[in-house]
Amino acid sequence: MARLCLPDGAVRGIDIQGAQTGTTTSYTAGRDGTVTVDNPQHERALREYGAFPANLGGPTPRGGYRCTGCGFAAYINTCSRCGGTCQKET
């Protein structure tokens, strides 16, 4: 099973016609803009149309700041919970 992004943000769905039976399968993008494909031939056809694999890993950790007073994690050097000073994490 593969999660693919359609080739353009304006494309909301694609129909793929089966080679053996001639039936049409519709792939409509969800709210996140991806389609889930479980047929390898359909995946290949969508990739030929320009679809690409979705990045499902999320953002990479960058290391933020940690409050020395309460231990709260932050992205800036002033704690939003207690107002204390935060130190950069490595």
Sequence and secondary structure as in RCSB ss.txt:
>XXXX:A:sequence
MARLCLPDGAVRGIDIQGAQTGTTTSYTAGRDGTVTVDNPQHERALREYGAFPANLGGPTPRGGYRCTGCGFAAY
INTCSRCGGTCQKET
>XXXX:A:secstr
 EEEE SSTT  EEEEE SSS  EEEEE  TTSEEEE  HHHHHHHHHHT EE   S       EEETTT  EES
SSB TTT  BEEE  
